[in-house]
Amino acid sequence: MIDIKLIREQREFVKKEMEKLFVPVQIDEIYEFDESKRKLLYDTECLRNTRKILSKEIAAEKNEEVILAKKNEVKRINELIKTQEDELSAIEQKLNALMLNVPNLPDSDVPVGRDETENVVVSYFNAKKKFDFKPKTHFEIGEKRDLIDFERGVKISGTRFYVLKKGFAKLQRALINFMLDTHITYHDYEEVYPPYMVNEACLVGTGQLPKFSDTLYKDDDSGLWFVPTAEVPVTNMYRDEIIDIKMLPIKHAAYTACFRKEKMSAGKDTRGIKRGHQFDKVELVKITTPETAKDELFNLINDVQDILNRLDIPHRLVKICTGDLSFSAKEKYDVEVYAPGMDEWLEVSSCSNFGSFQARRANIKFKRDKNSKAEFVNTLNGSGLALPRVMIAIIENYQTKDGYIRIPNSLKPYFGIEEFI
């Protein structure tokens, strides 16, 4: 969450920044609740001081009538304190609920725009493949060669589920291992394997709750939630901790399955494996100091792009405008791959700098030395990369005229002697 001091001291500035996001935010109401809270805290503390003085006077007093009168006054003060504490608790709950729904402030470098149509393409990488035939979609190839089974996926779990078979199942497994190996060996990430289910505090900490509860899957018996991304458990490994500055930056790479309730319009993206309620992803998470966060964001983008360069996949880098920023991000770049069969650019990674937004919610701090005051860390994350869209890009970019898939050179160690899928 953002710092309440910003709203106290620079309310109009915060309101103008929220206008750039094109979402209604109750900044004035938050300000009024905060003012009421601070007044109640002051009044209650004054009453406690008065009670303390009266208690000392009672102990020194000899006159029984005076003692009785002062005891009655203490009783009245106790009742008033209890009333104010109850009122304070109610105000704090309302204030906290409002603050948890306030998005992050956009960085000054973020272009102002209403929606994704105003995002800025920064640059293109790796030329589009040239075909001497009309390239097919991944689902046309998959269905024709019995490498994707949509009907059985629906039979097992319902719409938006599918079964990968044979070479496509192996391709996904190879990609996961390749991406993890690359990030660990060449990009200096430490691998972790987190749980796929988390408690509510984790999702509040990274900003998915309470705002996005309708997109998440929950087990009502245990109260645990299925992870929408490894960002959630990995970031929360450090919740309520003060980290030694010598540990920073922390860099983790993690593979998990991810679970999200995709809410799509009828007829939109209904073919193929582009969108689903369950998908696999390798996630990159960084925890660092505020002054190094910007550099770490661009290092993160380079690490993501290195995967696509090793796979020789056409892609582009897109700077996200204010109206398309995620709830928690202060700055974000998307990496999109080109799928020639679908003739679409598909996002495979969102590289985000959250500043102290998540750290403040999850209470993750660091100390510059043993005598310094604890400060909030900065957190960053990006997919490194998300499946199945990388699968789509490989299938459609590496297809042959007869419907086979050439194996990219960087994946050949994971396939042995095979040259084609």
C-alpha positions as CSV (number, residue, x, y, z in Angstrom):
1,M,0.0,0.0,0.0
2,I,1.0,3.6,-0.3
3,D,2.2,5.6,2.7
4,I,-0.7,7.2,4.6
5,K,1.7,10.2,5.2
6,L,1.5,11.0,1.5
7,I,-2.3,11.4,1.8
8,R,-2.0,13.5,5.0
9,E,0.7,15.8,3.6
10,Q,0.2,15.8,-0.2
11,R,-3.5,14.9,-0.6
12,E,-4.0,16.8,-3.9
13,F,-0.9,15.4,-5.4
14,V,-2.1,11.8,-4.6
15,K,-5.5,12.6,-6.1
16,K,-3.9,13.9,-9.3
17,E,-1.7,10.8,-9.5
18,M,-4.8,8.6,-9.1
19,E,-6.5,10.4,-11.9
20,K,-3.6,9.2,-14.2
21,L,-4.7,5.6,-13.5
22,F,-8.3,6.4,-14.6
23,V,-9.8,4.5,-11.6
24,P,-12.0,6.1,-8.8
25,V,-10.1,6.2,-5.5
26,Q,-11.6,7.5,-2.2
27,I,-8.7,9.7,-1.2
28,D,-10.8,12.4,0.6
29,E,-12.7,9.7,2.6
30,I,-9.3,8.1,3.6
31,Y,-8.1,11.5,4.7
32,E,-11.2,12.1,6.8
33,F,-10.9,8.7,8.5
34,D,-7.3,9.3,9.2
35,E,-8.0,12.6,10.7
36,S,-10.7,11.1,12.9
37,K,-8.3,8.3,13.9
38,R,-5.6,10.7,14.9
39,K,-8.0,12.9,16.9
40,L,-9.4,9.8,18.8
41,L,-5.8,8.6,19.5
42,Y,-5.0,12.1,20.9
43,D,-8.2,12.3,23.0
44,T,-7.8,8.8,24.3
45,E,-4.1,9.5,25.3
46,C,-5.2,12.6,27.1
47,L,-7.8,10.6,29.1
48,R,-5.2,8.0,30.0
49,N,-2.9,10.8,31.3
50,T,-5.8,12.3,33.3
51,R,-6.5,8.9,34.8
52,K,-2.9,8.4,35.7
53,I,-2.8,11.7,37.5
54,L,-6.1,10.9,39.4
55,S,-4.7,7.5,40.4
56,K,-1.7,9.2,42.0
57,E,-3.9,11.8,43.7
58,I,-6.2,9.0,45.1
59,A,-3.2,7.2,46.6
60,A,-2.0,10.4,48.3
61,E,-5.5,11.6,49.4
62,K,-6.8,11.2,53.0
63,N,-10.3,12.6,52.6
64,E,-12.7,9.7,52.0
65,E,-15.2,11.9,50.2
66,V,-12.6,13.3,47.8
67,I,-11.3,9.8,47.2
68,L,-14.8,8.6,46.3
69,A,-15.3,11.5,44.0
70,K,-12.0,10.9,42.2
71,K,-12.7,7.1,42.0
72,N,-16.0,7.9,40.3
73,E,-14.2,10.2,37.9
74,V,-11.7,7.4,37.1
75,K,-14.7,5.1,36.5
76,R,-16.2,7.6,34.1
77,I,-12.9,8.0,32.3
78,N,-12.6,4.2,32.0
79,E,-16.0,4.0,30.4
80,L,-15.2,6.9,28.0
81,I,-11.8,5.3,27.0
82,K,-13.6,2.0,26.3
83,T,-16.1,3.8,24.1
84,Q,-13.4,5.7,22.2
85,E,-11.3,2.5,21.8
86,D,-14.3,0.7,20.2
87,E,-14.9,3.7,18.0
88,L,-11.1,3.8,17.1
89,S,-11.2,0.1,16.3
90,A,-14.1,0.6,13.9
91,I,-12.4,3.5,12.2
92,E,-9.1,1.6,11.8
93,Q,-10.9,-1.3,10.2
94,K,-12.6,1.0,7.7
95,L,-9.4,3.0,7.0
96,N,-7.4,-0.2,6.5
97,A,-10.0,-1.6,4.1
98,L,-9.9,1.6,2.1
99,M,-6.1,1.8,2.0
100,L,-5.8,-1.8,0.8
101,N,-7.8,-0.9,-2.3
102,V,-5.7,2.1,-3.2
103,P,-3.4,1.3,-6.2
104,N,0.3,2.1,-6.3
105,L,1.3,5.6,-7.5
106,P,2.7,5.5,-11.1
107,D,6.4,6.3,-11.6
108,S,7.2,9.7,-13.2
109,D,8.6,7.8,-16.2
110,V,5.3,6.0,-17.0
111,P,3.5,7.5,-20.0
112,V,0.0,8.7,-19.3
113,G,-2.7,6.7,-21.2
114,R,-6.2,5.4,-20.7
115,D,-5.8,1.8,-21.7
116,E,-3.6,-0.8,-23.5
117,T,-4.1,1.1,-26.8
118,E,-1.9,3.8,-25.5
119,N,1.0,1.6,-24.4
120,V,4.3,2.4,-26.1
121,V,6.3,-0.1,-28.1
122,V,9.9,0.5,-27.2
123,S,11.7,-1.8,-29.6
124,Y,11.5,-5.1,-31.6
125,F,13.9,-8.0,-31.4
126,N,14.6,-11.0,-33.7
127,A,13.1,-10.7,-37.2
128,K,9.8,-12.4,-37.9
129,K,10.3,-15.8,-39.6
130,K,9.6,-16.0,-43.3
131,F,7.5,-18.9,-44.5
132,D,7.0,-20.3,-48.0
133,F,3.6,-21.5,-46.9
134,K,0.7,-20.1,-44.8
135,P,1.7,-20.8,-41.2
136,K,-0.9,-22.8,-39.2
137,T,-2.0,-22.1,-35.6
138,H,-0.7,-24.2,-32.7
139,F,-4.2,-25.6,-32.2
140,E,-4.5,-26.7,-35.9
141,I,-1.1,-28.4,-35.7
142,G,-1.9,-29.9,-32.2
143,E,-5.3,-31.3,-33.1
144,K,-4.2,-32.7,-36.5
145,R,-1.2,-34.6,-35.0
146,D,-2.9,-35.6,-31.7
147,L,-0.6,-33.4,-29.6
148,I,-3.3,-31.4,-27.9
149,D,-6.6,-33.0,-26.7
150,F,-9.2,-30.3,-26.0
151,E,-12.2,-32.6,-25.8
152,R,-10.7,-34.7,-23.0
153,G,-9.5,-31.6,-21.2
154,V,-13.1,-30.4,-21.1
155,K,-14.4,-33.8,-20.1
156,I,-11.9,-33.9,-17.2
157,S,-12.3,-30.4,-15.9
158,G,-14.5,-28.2,-18.1
159,T,-13.9,-25.3,-20.4
160,R,-10.5,-23.7,-20.7
161,F,-8.7,-27.0,-19.9
162,Y,-6.8,-29.2,-22.3
163,V,-4.4,-32.2,-22.3
164,L,-0.9,-31.8,-23.8
165,K,0.4,-35.1,-25.3
166,K,3.6,-36.7,-26.5
167,G,5.9,-34.1,-28.0
168,F,4.0,-31.1,-26.8
169,A,4.0,-32.4,-23.2
170,K,7.8,-32.9,-23.5
171,L,8.3,-29.5,-25.1
172,Q,6.6,-27.8,-22.1
173,R,8.7,-29.8,-19.6
174,A,11.9,-29.0,-21.6
175,L,11.0,-25.3,-21.6
176,I,10.6,-25.2,-17.8
177,N,13.9,-26.9,-17.2
178,F,15.7,-24.8,-19.8
179,M,14.3,-21.5,-18.3
180,L,15.2,-22.5,-14.8
181,D,18.7,-23.7,-15.8
182,T,19.4,-20.5,-17.7
183,H,18.3,-18.2,-14.9
184,I,20.2,-20.1,-12.3
185,T,23.4,-20.7,-14.3
186,Y,23.7,-17.4,-16.3
187,H,21.6,-14.9,-14.4
188,D,22.5,-15.7,-10.8
189,Y,19.0,-16.5,-9.5
190,E,18.5,-18.9,-6.6
191,E,15.9,-21.5,-7.3
192,V,13.1,-22.1,-4.8
193,Y,10.2,-24.5,-5.0
194,P,7.3,-22.9,-3.1
195,P,3.9,-24.3,-2.1
196,Y,1.1,-24.0,-4.6
197,M,-1.4,-22.9,-1.9
198,V,-1.0,-19.9,0.4
199,N,-2.8,-18.3,3.3
200,E,-4.8,-15.1,2.9
201,A,-2.0,-12.9,4.4
202,C,0.2,-13.8,1.4
203,L,-2.3,-12.5,-1.1
204,V,-2.9,-9.3,0.8
205,G,0.9,-8.8,1.0
206,T,1.4,-8.9,-2.7
207,G,-1.8,-7.0,-3.6
208,Q,-4.1,-9.7,-5.0
209,L,-6.5,-9.4,-2.0
210,P,-8.9,-7.9,-1.3
211,K,-9.3,-6.4,-4.8
212,F,-9.0,-9.5,-7.0
213,S,-10.7,-12.2,-4.9
214,D,-13.1,-13.0,-7.8
215,T,-10.2,-14.1,-10.0
216,L,-8.7,-16.5,-7.5
217,Y,-9.4,-20.1,-6.5
218,K,-9.9,-20.9,-2.8
219,D,-10.3,-24.1,-0.8
220,D,-13.0,-23.2,1.7
221,D,-12.2,-26.0,4.2
222,S,-8.6,-25.0,4.8
223,G,-8.9,-21.3,4.0
224,L,-6.0,-21.6,1.6
225,W,-5.8,-20.1,-1.8
226,F,-4.3,-21.6,-5.0
227,V,-1.4,-19.4,-6.3
228,P,-2.1,-17.2,-9.3
229,T,1.7,-16.8,-9.7
230,A,4.8,-17.8,-7.8
231,E,5.3,-14.1,-7.0
232,V,2.9,-14.6,-4.1
233,P,4.6,-17.4,-2.1
234,V,8.2,-16.3,-3.0
235,T,7.8,-12.6,-2.0
236,N,6.0,-13.7,1.2
237,M,9.0,-15.9,2.2
238,Y,10.2,-12.6,3.8
239,R,7.0,-11.3,5.2
240,D,7.4,-9.7,8.6
241,E,11.2,-9.9,8.4
242,I,14.0,-7.4,8.6
243,I,16.6,-8.4,6.1
244,D,20.4,-7.8,6.4
245,I,21.4,-5.4,3.7
246,K,24.3,-7.8,2.8
247,M,21.6,-10.3,1.5
248,L,20.3,-7.7,-1.0
249,P,19.5,-8.0,-3.8
250,I,17.7,-11.3,-3.2
251,K,17.0,-13.0,-6.6
252,H,14.7,-16.0,-6.8
253,A,13.5,-18.1,-9.7
254,A,10.6,-20.4,-9.1
255,Y,8.5,-22.8,-11.1
256,T,4.8,-23.3,-10.2
257,A,1.5,-24.2,-11.8
258,C,-0.7,-21.1,-11.6
259,F,-4.5,-20.9,-11.2
260,R,-6.7,-18.0,-12.2
261,K,-10.4,-17.6,-13.0
262,E,-10.2,-16.3,-16.6
263,K,-13.2,-14.1,-17.2
264,M,-13.5,-13.8,-21.0
265,S,-16.1,-12.5,-23.3
266,A,-18.1,-15.0,-25.3
267,G,-16.2,-15.9,-28.5
268,K,-13.0,-14.1,-27.4
269,D,-9.8,-16.2,-27.4
270,T,-11.8,-19.4,-27.3
271,R,-9.5,-21.4,-29.5
272,G,-6.2,-22.9,-28.5
273,I,-4.1,-22.7,-25.3
274,K,-3.7,-18.9,-25.1
275,R,-5.9,-18.6,-22.0
276,G,-6.7,-21.1,-19.4
277,H,-7.6,-21.5,-15.7
278,Q,-4.4,-23.5,-15.1
279,F,-1.0,-22.9,-16.6
280,D,2.7,-23.2,-15.8
281,K,5.1,-20.4,-15.3
282,V,8.7,-19.7,-14.2
283,E,8.7,-16.6,-12.1
284,L,11.5,-14.2,-11.2
285,V,11.3,-12.2,-8.0
286,K,13.7,-9.6,-6.7
287,I,14.0,-7.9,-3.3
288,T,16.3,-4.9,-3.2
289,T,17.1,-1.4,-1.8
290,P,15.1,1.6,-3.1
291,E,18.1,3.2,-4.9
292,T,18.9,0.0,-6.9
293,A,15.3,-0.9,-7.9
294,K,15.3,0.9,-11.2
295,D,18.5,-0.8,-12.4
296,E,17.3,-4.1,-11.2
297,L,14.1,-3.7,-13.3
298,F,16.2,-3.3,-16.5
299,N,18.4,-6.2,-15.4
300,L,15.2,-8.3,-15.0
301,I,14.0,-7.3,-18.5
302,N,17.4,-8.4,-19.9
303,D,17.1,-11.7,-18.1
304,V,13.7,-12.3,-19.6
305,Q,14.7,-11.3,-23.1
306,D,17.8,-13.5,-22.9
307,I,15.5,-16.6,-22.8
308,L,13.7,-15.4,-26.0
309,N,17.0,-14.6,-27.7
310,R,18.4,-18.1,-26.9
311,L,15.2,-19.5,-28.4
312,D,15.4,-17.1,-31.4
313,I,11.8,-16.0,-31.0
314,P,10.6,-12.6,-32.5
315,H,9.5,-10.4,-29.6
316,R,9.0,-6.8,-28.6
317,L,9.3,-4.7,-25.5
318,V,6.3,-2.6,-24.5
319,K,6.2,0.2,-21.9
320,I,2.8,0.1,-20.1
321,C,0.9,3.4,-19.7
322,T,-0.8,4.5,-16.5
323,G,-4.3,3.3,-17.4
324,D,-3.0,-0.3,-18.1
325,L,-0.7,-0.6,-15.0
326,S,-1.4,-3.5,-12.7
327,F,-2.8,-2.6,-9.2
328,S,0.6,-3.0,-7.4
329,A,3.1,-1.8,-10.0
330,K,4.6,1.7,-10.2
331,E,6.2,0.9,-13.5
332,K,5.8,-2.0,-15.9
333,Y,7.2,-3.4,-19.2
334,D,5.6,-6.2,-21.1
335,V,7.5,-8.6,-23.3
336,E,5.4,-9.9,-26.2
337,V,6.2,-12.7,-28.6
338,Y,4.9,-13.0,-32.1
339,A,2.8,-16.0,-33.1
340,P,2.6,-16.1,-36.9
341,G,-0.2,-18.7,-37.1
342,M,-2.4,-16.6,-35.0
343,D,-0.8,-13.4,-36.3
344,E,-0.8,-12.0,-32.8
345,W,1.6,-10.5,-30.3
346,L,1.2,-12.4,-27.0
347,E,2.4,-11.2,-23.7
348,V,4.7,-13.7,-22.0
349,S,6.2,-11.5,-19.2
350,S,5.2,-8.4,-17.3
351,C,8.3,-7.0,-15.6
352,S,7.2,-4.8,-12.7
353,N,8.8,-2.5,-10.2
354,F,6.5,-2.3,-7.1
355,G,8.6,0.1,-5.1
356,S,7.7,-0.2,-1.4
357,F,4.1,-1.0,-2.2
358,Q,4.2,-4.8,-1.5
359,A,6.8,-4.4,1.2
360,R,4.6,-2.1,3.2
361,R,1.7,-4.5,2.9
362,A,3.8,-7.5,3.8
363,N,6.0,-5.7,6.3
364,I,9.4,-6.5,4.6
365,K,12.2,-4.3,5.8
366,F,16.0,-4.0,5.8
367,K,18.6,-2.2,7.8
368,R,21.6,-0.5,6.4
369,D,23.5,-1.2,9.5
370,K,22.8,-2.4,13.1
371,N,22.2,1.2,14.4
372,S,20.0,2.4,11.5
373,K,16.2,2.6,11.3
374,A,14.5,-0.3,9.4
375,E,13.3,0.8,6.0
376,F,10.9,-0.9,3.5
377,V,12.6,-2.9,0.7
378,N,11.6,-2.6,-2.9
379,T,10.2,-5.6,-4.7
380,L,10.2,-6.5,-8.4
381,N,9.0,-9.5,-10.4
382,G,8.5,-10.8,-13.9
383,S,7.7,-14.0,-15.6
384,G,10.7,-15.8,-16.9
385,L,8.7,-17.0,-18.8
386,A,5.0,-17.8,-18.8
387,L,3.7,-21.0,-20.5
388,P,1.8,-21.8,-22.6
389,R,2.3,-18.7,-24.7
390,V,6.0,-19.5,-25.2
391,M,4.8,-22.9,-26.3
392,I,2.6,-21.2,-28.9
393,A,5.5,-19.0,-30.1
394,I,7.8,-22.0,-30.6
395,I,5.1,-24.2,-32.3
396,E,4.1,-21.5,-34.7
397,N,7.5,-20.1,-35.4
398,Y,9.3,-23.4,-35.8
399,Q,6.7,-25.3,-37.8
400,T,7.5,-26.9,-41.1
401,K,5.3,-27.2,-44.2
402,D,4.3,-30.8,-43.3
403,G,3.2,-29.8,-39.8
404,Y,6.3,-30.8,-37.8
405,I,8.0,-28.6,-35.3
406,R,11.8,-28.0,-35.5
407,I,13.4,-28.1,-32.1
408,P,15.2,-24.8,-31.2
409,N,19.0,-25.3,-30.8
410,S,18.9,-24.2,-27.2
411,L,16.3,-26.9,-26.4
412,K,18.1,-29.8,-28.1
413,P,20.0,-30.9,-25.0
414,Y,16.6,-31.7,-23.4
415,F,15.4,-33.8,-26.4
416,G,18.4,-36.0,-27.0
417,I,18.8,-37.0,-30.7
418,E,15.4,-35.7,-31.7
419,E,15.3,-32.9,-34.3
420,F,11.6,-32.5,-34.8
421,I,8.4,-32.8,-32.8
